[in-house]
Amino acid sequence: MNSTNNDKTRYKKDDELAAKILKMKKEKNAVLLAHYYQIPQIQDIADFVGDSLELSQKAESTDADMIVFSGVHFMAETAKILNPEKVVVLPDLNAGCTLADSCPPEDFSVFRNKYPDHIVISYINCSAAIKTMSDVICTSGNAVKIVESFPKDQKIIFAPDRNLGGYVNRVTGRNMVLWDGTCVVHDILTTETIMRMKKENPDAKVIAHPECQAPVLEIADFVGSTSGMLKFTKKDNAKKYIVATESGLLHQMKKDSPEKEFIVVSKDETCACNDCPYMKMNTMQKLYLCMKNENPQIHLSDDVIEKARRPIGRMLEISKSVGLI
């Protein structure tokens, strides 16, 4: 069977699975939350597609009996922390995160103890264990506001993303102590690639996620979270954008602004893509099976849920107080 026929077969199968998933959602009173980095087929049938902050809000407010989280492990953990009484399932339990994995709890505990007079602000892209050691959580969309909610003389540890922490330091004039972690999807992007693309597309604006390295952010026309970049391209008057983040976001950008052109910054010269291997582990087949079997489920101890919930709640309180939500 040639590639065209293979594609037709796959699309037909995905359509059939989509119909079954939508039917099952109603039967089980389930809500499907999906991150922008999920495959288009999943984004298109989700009840809500968003970034970390938006998904946290939806997870907190849902009245569904089951939360189906199509994202990565730390996101599903966050949903469970906010809804301990609900069933939370993830299509693939192995869908992890290089950034979260770069901050082992045992190592971070030792690191934190070196700075006893510092509070800990942790990026939501971390494990539940790291959240239990944090004073407040932030996302890429609210990190600056969260940090600025504390006095200038407040000593802060920022974990786990050094690029996001460095960006916040530069914007706020702080000198936070940074844990040395990165997201491979964003950290791998280079100014050389972007400048080559800019030369080929001189009319394009460069937009970048703050998890990218500082030199990339310095040449960007706009720096923002996944949701922030999406909103920017909807309101901005440019017609072409070079996008320094994960490829999945372009699906929503094209849906919202079909008259505009979006080019993802490629991770290397082998493809015009920049996919997170963990985000793309979730498939329509796995999504269907996890809803049908209500497994794999996210399980956390009561103690972890109680301790991790406090800094997430603090984030949501601060976000509301400064008008972010």
Backbone torsions as a table, in degrees:
resi	resn	phi	psi	omega
1	MET	NA	130.2	-177.9
2	ASN	-77.0	172.6	-174.2
3	SER	-63.8	-34.4	179.7
4	THR	-64.1	-45.3	177.9
5	ASN	-65.8	-36.5	176.1
6	ASN	-60.7	-44.1	179.4
7	ASP	-62.3	-43.6	-179.7
8	LYS	-62.2	-41.5	179.0
9	THR	-64.1	-43.1	-179.9
10	ARG	-64.8	-43.6	-179.6
11	TYR	-64.0	-39.5	178.3
12	LYS	-64.0	-43.4	179.0
13	LYS	-64.0	-41.1	178.1
14	ASP	-62.8	-39.3	178.3
15	ASP	-63.7	-40.6	178.9
16	GLU	-65.5	-42.2	178.1
17	LEU	-65.6	-38.9	179.8
18	ALA	-59.7	-43.6	179.1
19	ALA	-62.7	-42.0	178.9
20	LYS	-66.0	-40.3	-179.7
21	ILE	-64.9	-45.3	180.0
22	LEU	-62.3	-39.3	177.7
23	LYS	-66.0	-42.3	-178.3
24	MET	-68.0	-33.5	178.1
25	LYS	-57.4	-43.4	-179.9
26	LYS	-68.6	-43.5	-177.2
27	GLU	-63.7	-35.9	-175.0
28	LYS	-102.4	5.3	-176.0
29	ASN	48.8	53.7	-178.5
30	ALA	-105.0	152.4	173.6
31	VAL	-118.0	135.1	-180.0
32	LEU	-106.4	113.3	177.7
33	LEU	-105.3	132.9	-178.1
34	ALA	-133.4	140.2	175.5
35	HIS	-81.6	156.2	179.7
36	TYR	-58.6	-20.1	-176.5
37	TYR	-88.5	2.4	177.9
38	GLN	-74.5	163.0	180.0
39	ILE	-63.8	151.5	-177.3
40	PRO	-53.8	-39.0	-177.8
41	GLN	-60.4	-36.4	178.2
42	ILE	-75.5	-42.6	178.4
43	GLN	-56.3	-39.6	-173.4
44	ASP	-71.1	-19.3	179.2
45	ILE	-109.5	1.0	-179.1
46	ALA	-71.3	149.8	173.1
47	ASP	-71.5	-30.6	178.5
48	PHE	-152.6	134.5	175.5
49	VAL	-117.1	130.6	-177.6
50	GLY	-163.7	-173.7	175.4
51	ASP	-96.7	-173.2	-172.3
52	SER	-59.4	-44.3	-178.8
53	LEU	-66.5	-46.7	-179.0
54	GLU	-62.6	-40.8	179.8
55	LEU	-68.0	-34.4	176.5
56	SER	-63.3	-42.7	178.5
57	GLN	-62.5	-45.8	-179.6
58	LYS	-64.4	-39.5	178.5
59	ALA	-63.6	-37.0	-178.6
60	GLU	-70.6	-33.0	-171.0
61	SER	-99.2	-6.9	-174.0
62	THR	-68.6	146.3	174.4
63	ASP	-108.6	14.3	178.0
64	ALA	-70.3	155.8	176.7
65	ASP	-81.6	-28.9	-179.0
66	MET	-132.2	132.8	176.2
67	ILE	-104.4	118.8	176.5
68	VAL	-101.3	110.7	-173.1
69	PHE	-105.1	107.2	178.2
70	SER	-95.8	90.6	-178.8
71	GLY	-164.4	-135.3	177.6
72	VAL	-120.1	174.0	-166.8
73	HIS	-58.1	-45.1	-175.9
74	PHE	-64.8	-29.2	178.5
75	MET	-69.0	-43.3	177.3
76	ALA	-65.9	-36.3	175.1
77	GLU	-59.8	-43.5	-179.9
78	THR	-61.0	-41.9	177.4
79	ALA	-61.2	-40.0	179.2
80	LYS	-68.1	-39.6	178.5
81	ILE	-60.1	-39.7	-178.8
82	LEU	-81.5	-17.3	-178.7
83	ASN	-137.5	65.2	-173.5
84	PRO	-61.7	-23.9	-177.2
85	GLU	-86.5	-9.3	-176.4
86	LYS	-97.1	157.3	172.6
87	VAL	-80.1	124.9	177.4
88	VAL	-120.0	121.6	-178.7
89	VAL	-120.5	152.1	-179.9
90	LEU	-127.2	131.0	-177.4
91	PRO	-54.1	-39.3	179.4
92	ASP	-136.2	114.7	-176.2
93	LEU	-65.5	-19.0	179.0
94	ASN	-86.2	2.1	178.3
95	ALA	-75.8	88.8	-176.1
96	GLY	-96.4	-148.8	-177.1
97	CYS	-157.9	124.7	-179.2
98	THR	-62.3	-33.4	179.7
99	LEU	-68.8	-48.1	178.7
100	ALA	-61.8	-39.6	-179.3
101	ASP	-68.6	-20.9	-178.3
102	SER	-77.4	-0.5	-178.8
103	CYS	-128.5	77.1	179.0
104	PRO	-63.7	133.5	-176.9
105	PRO	-54.0	-41.8	-178.3
106	GLU	-63.8	-43.2	179.5
107	ASP	-67.9	-39.2	-178.9
108	PHE	-68.6	-33.8	177.9
109	SER	-61.1	-43.4	177.0
110	VAL	-63.3	-43.7	179.6
111	PHE	-61.1	-46.2	-178.3
112	ARG	-62.8	-37.4	-178.6
113	ASN	-67.7	-14.8	176.0
114	LYS	-75.1	-14.9	-176.1
115	TYR	-129.4	67.2	-173.5
116	PRO	-64.3	-19.9	-179.4
117	ASP	-96.0	9.8	-180.0
118	HIS	-103.3	145.0	167.7
119	ILE	-88.7	162.8	-178.5
120	VAL	-114.0	120.3	170.7
121	ILE	-108.7	117.9	-178.1
122	SER	-113.1	135.4	173.2
123	TYR	-63.5	140.8	-175.9
124	ILE	-59.9	-20.6	177.8
125	ASN	-76.9	61.3	178.5
126	CYS	-146.3	165.6	-177.5
127	SER	-72.6	164.6	176.5
128	ALA	-59.7	-35.1	179.7
129	ALA	-62.2	-41.0	178.2
130	ILE	-68.0	-36.2	178.3
131	LYS	-61.5	-35.6	179.7
132	THR	-65.7	-21.2	-179.9
133	MET	-96.7	8.0	-174.1
134	SER	-107.0	154.5	175.9
135	ASP	-91.5	-32.4	177.5
136	VAL	-154.7	147.6	177.5
137	ILE	-101.3	155.0	173.6
138	CYS	-139.3	168.1	171.8
139	THR	-121.3	174.5	178.5
140	SER	-65.4	-26.3	-179.0
141	GLY	-79.2	-25.5	-177.8
142	ASN	-121.1	6.8	-174.7
143	ALA	-55.8	-45.4	-178.5
144	VAL	-61.6	-46.8	-178.8
145	LYS	-65.8	-38.1	178.4
146	ILE	-62.4	-47.1	-179.8
147	VAL	-63.9	-42.5	-177.9
148	GLU	-70.3	-12.3	177.7
149	SER	-74.8	-12.0	178.0
150	PHE	-100.8	151.2	179.2
151	PRO	-57.1	152.6	-178.1
152	LYS	-58.7	-32.5	-176.7
153	ASP	-88.0	3.9	177.9
154	GLN	-73.0	124.3	178.6
155	LYS	-81.0	135.0	-171.2
156	ILE	-134.2	137.1	165.4
157	ILE	-99.4	131.8	176.9
158	PHE	-116.3	128.0	-178.7
159	ALA	-140.7	160.8	-9.0
160	PRO	-98.5	-3.7	-171.7
161	ASP	-91.6	112.5	-178.3
162	ARG	-69.4	-30.3	-179.7
163	ASN	-70.6	-46.0	176.5
164	LEU	-63.8	-42.6	178.6
165	GLY	-61.9	-40.9	178.5
166	GLY	-65.1	-40.3	177.3
167	TYR	-61.3	-45.5	179.6
168	VAL	-63.9	-40.3	176.3
169	ASN	-57.3	-45.0	-178.0
170	ARG	-67.7	-39.2	-178.3
171	VAL	-71.7	-39.0	-174.0
172	THR	-96.1	-12.6	-176.3
173	GLY	75.9	17.4	179.4
174	ARG	-84.3	174.7	176.2
175	ASN	-134.0	55.0	-178.2
176	MET	-65.4	145.8	173.2
177	VAL	-78.1	127.8	-172.9
178	LEU	-108.4	132.1	168.8
179	TRP	-73.2	143.2	-173.3
180	ASP	-91.0	70.7	177.4
181	GLY	-123.0	156.9	179.4
182	THR	-146.0	162.2	171.2
183	CYS	-98.0	120.8	-175.4
184	VAL	-62.5	-31.4	-178.7
185	VAL	-64.0	-37.3	-178.0
186	HIS	-96.2	-35.9	-176.0
187	ASP	-66.8	-22.9	-176.2
188	ILE	-79.5	-16.8	-176.5
189	LEU	-72.9	139.0	-173.2
190	THR	-121.8	155.8	176.4
191	THR	-66.8	-32.3	180.0
192	GLU	-59.9	-45.9	179.5
193	THR	-63.8	-44.2	-178.3
194	ILE	-65.1	-42.3	-179.5
195	MET	-66.0	-35.7	175.8
196	ARG	-64.2	-43.1	178.8
197	MET	-66.7	-36.7	179.0
198	LYS	-65.8	-36.9	178.2
199	LYS	-65.1	-37.6	179.4
200	GLU	-77.5	-21.8	-178.8
201	ASN	-133.5	69.9	-173.8
202	PRO	-63.0	-19.5	-179.6
203	ASP	-89.8	2.1	-177.1
204	ALA	-91.5	144.7	172.1
205	LYS	-92.8	145.6	178.2
206	VAL	-97.6	125.0	175.6
207	ILE	-123.0	140.7	-171.5
208	ALA	-141.1	149.4	175.2
209	HIS	-83.6	141.2	-178.0
210	PRO	-67.4	-2.9	171.9
211	GLU	-78.5	-7.2	176.3
212	CYS	-74.4	161.5	179.0
213	GLN	-66.3	155.6	-175.9
214	ALA	-53.6	-45.4	179.9
215	PRO	-59.0	-34.6	177.6
216	VAL	-67.1	-43.2	-179.1
217	LEU	-65.9	-31.6	-178.4
218	GLU	-67.2	-28.7	-178.3
219	ILE	-97.8	0.6	-179.0
220	ALA	-79.0	144.9	174.0
221	ASP	-78.8	-24.3	178.2
222	PHE	-149.5	137.2	176.7
223	VAL	-121.3	128.0	179.7
224	GLY	-169.1	171.5	177.3
225	SER	-66.0	174.2	177.6
226	THR	-57.3	-45.8	178.4
227	SER	-65.6	-38.9	179.4
228	GLY	-63.2	-40.9	178.5
229	MET	-66.2	-40.2	179.5
230	LEU	-62.5	-46.0	179.7
231	LYS	-64.3	-38.3	-179.9
232	PHE	-61.4	-45.9	-177.2
233	THR	-69.3	-24.8	177.6
234	LYS	-72.7	-35.4	-175.0
235	LYS	-94.8	-27.8	-175.7
236	ASP	-70.5	155.0	-176.0
237	ASN	-95.5	1.2	176.6
238	ALA	-69.7	160.4	-178.5
239	LYS	-110.2	-6.7	-177.7
240	LYS	-144.9	140.4	-176.9
241	TYR	-136.9	137.9	170.6
242	ILE	-98.9	117.2	-167.6
243	VAL	-108.8	115.0	-178.8
244	ALA	-97.5	79.2	174.5
245	THR	-165.1	-163.8	-178.5
246	GLU	-74.1	144.9	-173.7
247	SER	-58.0	-30.7	-174.6
248	GLY	-58.1	-29.5	-177.6
249	LEU	-64.1	-26.7	-177.2
250	LEU	-63.7	-25.1	179.5
251	HIS	-61.5	-48.8	179.4
252	GLN	-69.8	-35.5	178.2
253	MET	-60.8	-43.4	-179.8
254	LYS	-68.9	-34.4	177.9
255	LYS	-67.8	-40.9	-177.7
256	ASP	-78.0	-30.8	-177.2
257	SER	-135.0	70.2	-175.5
258	PRO	-63.8	-17.8	-179.4
259	GLU	-85.0	-5.2	-177.3
260	LYS	-105.6	162.1	-179.4
261	GLU	-112.8	136.4	-178.5
262	PHE	-127.6	129.5	-179.0
263	ILE	-124.1	119.2	-179.3
264	VAL	-78.8	143.7	175.0
265	VAL	-73.1	118.3	-175.5
266	SER	-76.2	148.7	-179.7
267	LYS	-73.7	-25.7	176.8
268	ASP	-159.4	-173.4	-175.4
269	GLU	-87.7	3.3	-177.0
270	THR	-83.7	-18.7	-179.8
271	CYS	-157.8	161.4	176.0
272	ALA	-96.1	60.0	-175.2
273	CYS	-149.9	166.2	173.6
274	ASN	-153.4	77.5	-174.8
275	ASP	-95.7	140.6	171.3
276	CYS	-80.6	119.2	-177.6
277	PRO	-62.3	-28.8	-179.9
278	TYR	-76.2	-44.4	178.0
279	MET	-59.1	-37.3	-175.7
280	LYS	-83.8	2.8	174.1
281	MET	-70.7	-24.3	179.4
282	ASN	-78.7	125.4	-180.0
283	THR	-122.2	169.4	177.3
284	MET	-62.6	-39.2	179.6
285	GLN	-63.7	-45.8	179.1
286	LYS	-65.8	-37.7	178.4
287	LEU	-62.2	-45.9	178.7
288	TYR	-60.4	-46.5	-177.0
289	LEU	-66.9	-38.0	-178.7
290	CYS	-68.0	-33.2	176.4
291	MET	-72.6	-42.7	-178.8
292	LYS	-63.0	-46.9	-175.2
293	ASN	-91.7	-8.1	-175.5
294	GLU	52.7	45.9	-175.7
295	ASN	-164.5	142.5	7.1
296	PRO	-78.4	138.8	178.8
297	GLN	-96.2	155.9	173.8
298	ILE	-92.3	123.9	178.5
299	HIS	-121.3	129.6	176.6
300	LEU	-135.2	148.2	179.2
301	SER	-70.2	156.7	178.2
302	ASP	-58.7	-37.9	-178.8
303	ASP	-65.2	-44.9	179.1
304	VAL	-64.0	-43.3	179.7
305	ILE	-60.6	-45.6	-178.9
306	GLU	-63.0	-45.5	-177.3
307	LYS	-72.0	-36.2	-178.2
308	ALA	-77.3	-26.3	-177.7
309	ARG	-68.4	-33.8	-176.4
310	ARG	-59.5	-52.1	-179.0
311	PRO	-68.6	-27.9	175.5
312	ILE	-69.2	-43.1	176.7
313	GLY	-61.0	-38.5	177.7
314	ARG	-63.2	-40.3	176.9
315	MET	-59.8	-46.3	-177.9
316	LEU	-66.8	-35.8	177.3
317	GLU	-63.8	-47.0	-179.8
318	ILE	-64.4	-42.5	180.0
319	SER	-59.3	-40.7	177.7
320	LYS	-68.3	-39.1	-176.5
321	SER	-68.3	-27.1	179.9
322	VAL	-102.2	10.4	173.3
323	GLY	80.0	18.8	178.3
324	LEU	-80.1	-25.7	177.8
325	ILE	-138.7	NA	NA
